[in-house]
């Protein structure tokens, strides 16, 4: 009977070893499958991250290009404003000279006693009337 029990025990021990190895193989296979899936997930994540980095870099380049274009446009506007400022300075100086000349002319006429009833810029010639185009015959004789 002892041999019989020893046989059963040996058989049970062998079956237990087989089950343990099968379980370990299953666990190893599952672990390998899990590792393979994790590697795939890591690769996909790295690829998506690289794509996002590329898209972000391209967008930043586009934004920098737009800002450079805006800077150039602002510089152009500033240059035009500087040019207009210079033109206005010239026009202001010309206007001051014209006003000074008119005042000098008017003062000279006042001294001669030719000014009538408070009008500073009395004309010696009769008043000039504008034609239908808005031009006076004095300034545009060909249209009179």
ZITADA-V621692 format. One record per pair of residues at least 24 apart in sequence whose ideal C-beta (glycine too) atoms are under 10 Angstrom apart, sorted by the first residue. I is the first residue (numbers start at 1). J is the second residue. Records with the same first field share a line. If there is no record, write none. Layout:
BEGIN
I=J ; J
END
This chain:
BEGIN
none
END
